[in-house]
């Protein structure tokens, strides 16, 4: 069972402006889905630009354990020979998804309507995250699950022998729940319907359509109703994974707060269900231009040019939360430098991410001399109008985005910012440290 290795304490400090081009790795959400749908198609799917972070490598291993032929043929270049919908083989060992909530939840969905038994586990963080939100709808398809108290991993899932299609209204704004239900619906006869009240990232729907599934979304009084026709034969695809806007957020935000910075961040996926942070930053006064706007592989893409900016605190509309859910940690770090308050409401979901991100950011920001207000589903950051003290040490709780947020913050604080452990950064953005250093950032490992 995976645990966390030796911690990597890190520090960042203010230096010169950030300059140059940031080549961001592939999108984590799209990377997981490319491997999973590739494994469910008949024939060879070719993937380029795959994120080679730990989370994705765990999903690749899981697909191989379930019978797909998964091969790395070059940097970010992968081939997946799929087994077809309903074709997963029973793995002969536990599937360990490491730190990846998206990985484990989507794979649970994908196997739940196949007549196989699979035991899932993950690292300490993943073993503390709620799985009932996934197993509840999967049991409606006829799957059975046995986990620890409160449905925590490790958990054994017995896939449905005679799956039934399901109509399910998601109780949370979660693309993971939606995707698990749709992937389960692939091997159920008839139409599976998923209703979400707020629109969450739609990569699964776009990609299912690309693989030839019959899927449609209509807006009704209840919300967004997605209907998938089960048991299609998925056709293999050639997928160019767009670059991850959630990873781009770190150099973009760092450039905004480090005086004199001017960077280019090319080829960033700007799917509207993901781009909420950029809208928010522009509303705060950020100098970001979206150059060469185009469409690639069914996803909108642009090159971002970002210049250091004086920011103004704002109230972030709570209905925007699903489109920037992973970006609140870095937004709250940047908001410390703004003039006035930044109010972030409707963010309860942050409490069940890789760690409780409201608490982790609140405690870390306080350690850097920033005044915050915090509630069950909100965080308010009192901007310091440019000057932020820093000098503290933030606990990251093995959460990649908490670690990167504080390291970016330290590039503009008066005193250096330390984090207790940066090793989780490799789960989603393995080249973060080098990429930031190439832009001119002073980031170091304390144990060197
Ligand atoms: C993801 C969905 C989000 C997000 C996660 C990736 C996905 O989680 O936080 O990093 O790829 O579907 P929720 O669906 O639980 O909000």
Boltz pocket constraint, residues with backbone or C-beta under 6 A from the ligand:
constraints:
  - pocket:
      binder: B
      contacts: [[A, 28], [A, 29], [A, 30], [A, 102], [A, 173], [A, 174], [A, 175], [A, 176], [A, 177], [A, 179], [A, 200], [A, 201], [A, 325], [A, 326], [A, 349], [A, 353]]
      max_distance: 6.0
